[in-house]
C-alpha cells in the first residue's frame, strides 16, 4: 500500500493554487456569497433549518445548545464541572 503521509497535493483531485488562482477563487466565492462568506453561509443554514418540520427544528436547536454548552465546559477541570 502507499504511504498515508503524502501531502494533500499528492491526493487525486487536489492541487496547489498559485497566488493568482487563489485570489480569483476568493473573488468568485465572495461574488457567490454576496460579498460576505460568513453571513451567506449562515443565511443558507438558517433557511435550511427553517424548512425542516417543527420537531426537527426543535432537535436542531437543542443540539446547537448542547454543543455550545459542551464547548464552554470542555476546558474546565472536573472539579469546576462538578460545581455547576
C-alpha positions as CSV (number, residue, x, y, z in Angstrom):
1,X,0.0,0.0,0.0
2,X,1.0,3.6,-0.5
3,X,2.2,5.7,2.4
4,X,-0.6,7.8,4.1
5,X,1.9,10.5,4.8
6,X,1.6,12.1,1.4
7,X,0.7,15.7,1.3
8,X,-2.7,17.0,0.2
9,X,-1.2,18.0,-3.2
10,X,-0.4,14.3,-4.0
11,X,-4.0,13.2,-3.5
12,X,-6.2,12.7,-6.5
13,X,-8.2,15.8,-7.5
14,X,-6.3,18.3,-5.4
15,X,-3.7,20.8,-6.5
16,X,-1.9,23.8,-5.0
17,X,-3.3,27.0,-6.3
18,X,-1.0,29.8,-7.5
19,X,-1.5,33.1,-5.7
20,X,-3.3,34.4,-8.8
21,X,-5.6,31.4,-8.9
22,X,-6.3,31.7,-5.2
23,X,-7.2,35.4,-5.5
24,X,-9.5,34.5,-8.4
25,X,-11.2,31.7,-6.4
26,X,-11.6,34.1,-3.4
27,X,-13.3,36.7,-5.6
28,X,-15.6,34.1,-7.1
29,X,-16.6,32.9,-3.6
30,X,-17.3,36.5,-2.5
31,X,-19.5,37.1,-5.5
32,X,-21.3,33.8,-4.9
33,X,-22.0,34.6,-1.3
34,X,-22.9,38.3,-1.8
35,X,-19.5,39.7,-0.5
36,X,-19.7,38.1,2.9
37,X,-19.0,34.3,3.1
38,X,-19.9,34.0,6.8
39,X,-23.3,35.7,6.5
40,X,-24.1,33.9,3.3
41,X,-23.3,30.6,4.9
42,X,-25.3,31.5,8.0
43,X,-28.2,32.5,5.8
44,X,-28.2,29.2,3.9
45,X,-28.0,27.3,7.2
46,X,-30.9,29.3,8.6
47,X,-33.0,28.8,5.5
48,X,-32.4,25.1,5.6
49,X,-33.3,24.8,9.3
50,X,-36.4,26.9,8.7
51,X,-37.6,24.5,6.0
52,X,-37.4,21.5,8.4
53,X,-40.6,20.1,10.1
54,X,-41.1,21.6,13.6
55,X,-39.9,18.5,15.6
56,X,-36.6,18.5,13.6
57,X,-36.2,22.3,14.1
58,X,-36.5,21.7,17.9
59,X,-34.0,18.9,17.7
60,X,-31.5,21.1,15.8
61,X,-32.0,23.9,18.3
62,X,-31.3,21.5,21.2
63,X,-28.3,20.0,19.5
64,X,-26.9,23.5,19.0
65,X,-27.4,24.4,22.6
66,X,-25.8,21.2,23.8
67,X,-22.8,21.5,21.6
68,X,-22.3,25.2,22.7
69,X,-22.5,24.2,26.4
70,X,-20.1,21.3,25.9
71,X,-17.6,23.6,24.2
72,X,-17.8,26.0,27.1
73,X,-17.2,23.4,29.8
74,X,-14.6,21.4,27.8
75,X,-11.6,23.5,29.2
76,X,-12.9,23.2,32.8
77,X,-11.4,20.9,35.3
78,X,-13.6,18.1,36.7
79,X,-13.9,19.9,40.0
80,X,-15.2,23.0,38.2
81,X,-17.7,20.9,36.2
82,X,-19.0,19.4,39.4
83,X,-19.7,22.8,40.9
84,X,-22.0,23.7,38.0
